[in-house]
């Protein structure tokens, strides 16, 4: 229990430390950096297609990204839980079969 709390505390520190030490900076995504690099290398570049819908603001974009991450994490957690339960159930069934065979 103490180890889990210590790890949780360290994660919180690691997540908040850059926000405290790097005040006044903008944390941009990889898409923006890629666009800047492409524009520097090839200023005449035109994208192959445009977005169907552009979020109204950075907050909405962040919300959608966080929602996407939460759904993905939920799916992965559900999948791992189902697989662990199946594994546990299979082990129990094998144990019961071996009891019946030996008796």
C-alpha angles and dihedrals in degrees: 000000000000090000091053092049091048091051091047090050091050091050091051091049092049092049096048101037096078090047090055099041097041100050118164094028127113118233104217128186130248091257092063092048091049091051091051092050093049092049091052093049098040113015093182093057115131120196116247091232141358129237116273091221129015116206113242094239148355091265092057091047090051091047092052091047091050090047091051090050092048093050091049092048090048091052093048091047091049091049093049090048092050092048093049091049092049090049091050092047092049091051091050091050091049091049091051092048091050090051091053093047095051095046 
